[in-house]
Every structure is written in structure tokens, then in C-alpha cells.
Amino acid sequence: MKISPNERMAINLVIISISFLVWILLLINPGHITTIKHCCISDSGPSAASLRMLLEMNPISNLLVGWGLMVVAMMLPKLIIPIQHIYAHSFRRRRILSALLFVFGYIAVWMVAGIIMTSAILALHLLMPDSYIPAIGLGLIAIVWQFSPIKQRFLNLGHDHRTLAAFGWAAYRDALRFGVMHGLWCVGSGWALMLFPMLLPIGHNLAMLIVTVLMLSEHLEHPKMPCWRINISGKLLRIIIAQTQVKFDRITFAR
């Protein structure tokens, strides 16, 4: 079953609009849900009292809400092509629920990863509050991971859009499983890039934006042979520049 250009445009518009609105919420940062506040009360370093203060000022529930919003803002545009795939392989009456199950499975994987990453962030902040050392250390790890064949394998698996059942509960099961597997491949490829902005004492939002552009660009690239290579994609920026130039030329020609 094919989907029309109008349906594709509608999918793109809905997903990009949701991502944009969540980005605005992240920039407003109500309740400091995307940043960690801490006032160390012990001059001798980490202590039980400092840990209690850290958790009181930064409830795990708030941090996970912030993490979930980050995932939606940064990752949702990556799901445009998979959701179009679901629409193209589902009956019309099953499309919306199948797409929602896919998104639920995808975000659920990132939320499980978020529990681990949030715990690591809290631990590092307790040990080295307001320090750039954790961010620098993870940045080096992210660079190695970025160029590794293992990451390329995860990126390649993200292009595996499996056949989905068309009838009964199997259709919904396959959509949910597709979301979970897609989430696993995305976490495998992008865990270091996602974690890096969270460790920065300042510049968190700018780092998030840069990481988002990089991860979306990677997703737009075709699968490649896994090997060690410098892998910094700017495909998204090239597409934006090219589309802007085309529209500018049309306006100029119309005049």
C-alpha cells in the first residue's frame, strides 16, 4: 500500500511541529528539568549529606521528564522515514495506532537508557560538580565511538525497515517490536553524543542543537561498510542549504 505525497507531507509536518514545540519547552526549561542544580555542603568531597542534597534538588522524576523531552525534541525527526514505512505497509485503519506503538517502543528504549545515563550524570556531578573534566572525557570517548566500525554497524541496522504483519494483533506487535529494535540501534549509535550535552556545566542547549544536527545527518546517510573512518556528516545542513537556494531561485525567477 502506497502513501500519497500529501500524507507524507502531513507526517513530516506533524513530527517536525511536535519536535519544534518540545525544543521551545526545553529552552524555557521550566523547573530546571534539563539542568542539574547542586550545592555541595561538604568541603571534604562527596558525602551522604551531599548526595541527599543533590537528590532533593534534582528529583529523579524531574530529570527523567527532562530526558524524555530531550529524546522527543532531538530524536523524533529521525522517525519520519520509519513512520512513513509503517504507513506504506499498514491498512489505513491501523496506521495511526501502529505508528504510535512504534514511537512508544522507540522512546521506551531511550527512557531505559536515560535511567542509566541520568544515574551516571548524578554520580559524576557529585564527584566533580561544575567541572568540565567529565564532559572532556566523554567527548574523547564520543570521538573514538564516532569513527568506529561498531557505530557504523548500528547506523546500518537503523536502515533495516522490516516487513510488518498486515492483520490482527500481529500488525501492532510488529510495529511495537520495530520501535524497540529501532530504539536499540539508535541508542547504540548515539549514546555518547546524547550524553555529552548533559555533562556540560554551561552551553547545554547549544551542544544539544549541534548534536541533533549531527545525528539527523548521520541518519540521512546511506549504509556504509563498517570500518574506522572520520564520520562527521553534514548532510542535513547541505539539504537545508540546497532547499533554501531552490526556493530563493524560484522567488527571484518569479519576480
CORSULWO-V549864 format. One line per field, one symbol per residue. phi: phi as a letter, one per 20 degrees, with the letter a starting at -180 (. if undefined). burial: b if it has 9 or more other ideal C-beta (glycine too) atoms within 8 Angstrom, else e. Layout:
BEGIN
phi=???
burial=???
END
This chain:
BEGIN
phi=.edfgffffffgffffffffffgffffflfmlfdcddbcfdcfeogbffffffffffcggfffffffffffffedgffegfgffffffdcfgfdfffffffffffffgfffffffffffffffffffcfldeggffffgfffffffeeffffffffffeeeffdfdcmfffffffffgffffffffffedgffffgffeffcnffffffffffffffgfeffgcffafbfccecfffffffffffffffffffff
burial=eebeeebbeebbeebbebbeebbebbeebeebbbebebeeebeeeebeebbebbbeebeeebbbbbbbbbbbbbbbbbbbbbbbbbbbbbeeebbebbbebbbbbbbbbbbebbbebbebbbebbbeeeeeeebbeebbebbeebbbbebbbbbbbbbeeeeebeeeeeebbbbbbbbbbbbbbbbbbbbbbbbbbbbbbeeebbebbeebbbbbbbbbbbeebeeeeeebebebbbebeeeeeeeeeeeeeeee
END
